[in-house]
Amino acid sequence: MYSGISAFDLDHTILTVNSSYCFGAFLRKEKVLSSFSLYLCLFDYMRHKLWGLSIEKLHQNVFARLFKGSSKEFVERYVQQFLTQNLNKYLYQPVLQRLKQAQQEGQFIAIISSAPDFLVQPIANLLNVNAWQATEYSCDTDGHYSHLSQIVQGIDKADYTNALVKRLGLSVSALTVYSDSYLDLPVLKIAGKAIAVAPDAVLRRVCKKNNWEII
């Protein structure tokens, strides 16, 4: 039986960067994507961070511009190259140490992320975690990306971790959640222990109000 559950956001939590943007930059460097397409996605990311563009609309725009119609096998081949060359330098060591410590303590480890599954799954495998949740890129019968079947948001992370708690026969008091963003407040609020990682301004205020740990 597991001693507890530790659930980690990926971008700006386990990693110091946004994995999707960095992968896009890698594809531009490899001349797979145009600079113009990447700049449009960066503009949408800034709209999301500064002007309230929803995470759902951000994902839809990025998918339509960069990946719709692409071969899953083709993308996954570049993901492998990208992670081999870059993953170690993107890992945020203070959080990585918490993850490893939780593993040593016999906890169930999950990555809960809104990043694409083609990035989250291989990172989860490399970090030897027990489970992962990510935005699902689905394919047509020819193996090309055709649509987004699920866009993971904060409430989805809360539902997922709640289901984990019940499946493992634990209580939410045994759940620790790590995130950098106020968008994850639905899952942070249900955790027995909420830990913010270099939090945004809104989450930082909530942390101070609730006396949550910040790293």
C-alpha positions in Angstrom: 0.0 0.0 0.0 1.2 3.5 -0.8 2.0 5.9 2.0 0.5 8.8 0.2 0.1 10.5 -3.2 2.3 13.3 -4.6 0.9 15.0 -7.7 3.1 17.4 -9.7 2.2 19.9 -12.4 4.8 19.7 -15.2 5.5 23.1 -16.8 7.2 25.6 -14.4 7.0 23.0 -11.7 8.9 19.9 -12.5 10.4 21.8 -15.4 11.6 25.4 -15.3 10.1 26.0 -18.8 6.9 25.5 -20.8 7.5 22.2 -22.5 5.2 22.8 -25.4 6.9 26.1 -26.4 10.4 24.6 -26.0 9.4 21.7 -28.2 8.1 24.1 -30.8 11.3 26.1 -30.7 13.2 22.8 -31.1 11.1 22.0 -34.2 11.8 25.4 -35.6 15.5 24.9 -35.1 15.1 21.5 -36.9 13.3 23.4 -39.7 10.1 21.4 -39.1 8.1 24.5 -38.1 8.3 28.1 -39.5 9.3 30.9 -37.2 6.0 32.7 -38.1 3.9 29.7 -36.8 5.9 29.6 -33.6 5.6 33.4 -33.1 1.8 33.2 -33.4 1.7 30.5 -30.7 4.0 32.6 -28.5 1.6 35.6 -29.0 -1.3 33.4 -27.9 0.7 32.2 -24.9 1.2 35.8 -23.9 -2.5 36.5 -24.4 -3.2 33.6 -22.0 -0.8 34.9 -19.4 -1.6 38.6 -19.6 -5.0 39.1 -21.1 -7.1 36.1 -20.1 -7.1 33.9 -23.2 -8.5 30.6 -21.9 -6.3 27.5 -21.6 -8.8 25.7 -23.8 -8.5 28.3 -26.6 -4.7 28.4 -26.3 -4.6 24.6 -26.8 -7.0 24.7 -29.7 -4.9 27.4 -31.5 -1.6 25.6 -30.9 -3.0 22.3 -32.1 -4.5 23.9 -35.3 -1.3 25.8 -36.2 1.3 23.3 -35.3 0.1 19.7 -35.1 -3.2 19.0 -36.8 -2.6 16.6 -39.7 0.9 15.7 -38.5 1.9 12.1 -38.2 1.9 10.9 -34.6 5.0 8.7 -35.4 6.7 11.7 -36.9 6.0 13.9 -33.9 7.0 11.3 -31.4 10.3 10.7 -33.1 11.2 14.4 -32.7 9.9 14.3 -29.1 12.5 11.6 -28.3 15.3 13.7 -29.8 14.1 16.8 -28.0 14.0 15.1 -24.6 17.3 13.3 -25.1 19.0 16.7 -25.8 17.2 18.9 -23.4 15.3 17.3 -20.5 18.0 17.3 -17.9 18.7 21.0 -18.2 15.0 21.8 -17.9 14.4 19.9 -14.7 13.9 22.1 -11.6 16.1 20.5 -9.1 14.3 21.5 -5.9 11.1 19.9 -7.1 12.9 17.0 -8.6 14.4 16.3 -5.2 10.9 16.4 -3.6 9.7 13.9 -6.3 12.6 11.5 -5.6 12.1 11.9 -1.8 8.4 11.0 -2.2 9.3 8.0 -4.3 11.7 6.8 -1.6 9.0 7.2 1.0 6.8 4.8 -0.9 4.3 7.4 -2.3 2.3 7.1 -5.5 3.6 9.7 -7.9 1.6 11.4 -10.6 2.2 14.1 -13.1 -0.9 16.2 -13.8 -0.5 18.5 -16.7 -2.3 20.4 -19.4 0.6 19.8 -21.7 0.2 17.4 -24.7 0.3 13.7 -23.9 3.1 13.2 -26.4 5.3 15.2 -24.1 3.9 14.3 -20.7 4.0 10.5 -21.2 7.7 10.1 -22.1 8.7 12.5 -19.4 6.7 10.5 -16.9 8.4 7.4 -18.1 11.8 8.9 -17.8 11.1 10.0 -14.2 9.6 6.6 -13.4 6.4 8.0 -12.0 3.3 5.8 -11.5 0.7 7.7 -13.5 0.2 10.8 -15.6 -2.6 13.0 -16.9 -2.3 15.2 -20.0 -4.2 16.9 -22.8 -5.1 14.1 -25.2 -4.1 14.4 -28.9 -6.2 11.9 -30.9 -5.5 10.5 -34.4 -7.5 9.6 -37.4 -7.3 6.1 -38.9 -4.1 7.0 -40.8 -2.3 7.9 -37.6 -2.4 11.7 -38.1 -3.5 14.1 -35.3 -7.1 15.0 -36.0 -8.6 16.5 -32.8 -8.2 17.2 -29.1 -10.2 14.7 -27.2 -9.6 16.3 -23.8 -8.0 19.5 -22.6 -6.9 19.2 -19.0 -7.8 22.1 -16.8 -7.6 22.6 -13.0 -11.0 21.0 -12.3 -10.0 17.9 -14.4 -6.8 17.6 -12.2 -9.0 17.7 -9.1 -11.3 15.0 -10.5 -8.3 12.9 -11.5 -6.5 13.1 -8.1 -9.8 12.5 -6.2 -10.2 9.3 -8.3 -6.6 8.3 -7.4 -7.2 8.8 -3.7 -10.3 6.6 -3.8 -8.7 3.9 -6.0 -5.7 3.7 -3.7 -7.8 3.6 -0.5 -6.3 6.8 0.9 -7.7 10.1 2.1 -7.1 13.5 0.7 -5.1 14.3 3.8 -2.4 12.0 2.2 -2.4 14.0 -1.0 0.3 16.5 -1.7 0.0 18.7 -4.8 2.7 20.9 -6.4 1.9 23.7 -8.9 3.0 27.2 -10.1 -0.4 28.4 -11.3 -3.7 29.8 -9.8 -5.4 27.8 -12.6 -4.7 24.7 -10.5 -6.5 26.0 -7.4 -9.2 23.4 -7.8 -6.7 20.6 -7.2 -4.6 22.5 -4.7 -7.6 23.3 -2.5 -8.5 19.6 -2.1 -5.0 18.5 -1.2 -4.0 17.7 2.4 -0.8 19.7 1.5 -0.6 22.3 -1.2 2.8 23.5 -2.3 3.4 26.3 -4.7 6.5 26.4 -6.9 7.6 29.9 -8.0 3.9 30.8 -8.0 2.2 33.5 -10.1 0.8 36.6 -8.3 -2.7 35.2 -7.7 -1.5 31.9 -6.3 1.1 33.7 -4.2 -1.7 35.7 -2.5 -3.7 32.5 -1.9 -0.6 30.8 -0.4 0.0 33.7 2.0 -3.7 33.6 3.0 -3.7 29.9 3.6 -0.2 29.5 4.9 0.8 27.2 2.0 4.4 26.3 1.5 6.2 28.1 -1.4 9.4 26.8 -3.0 
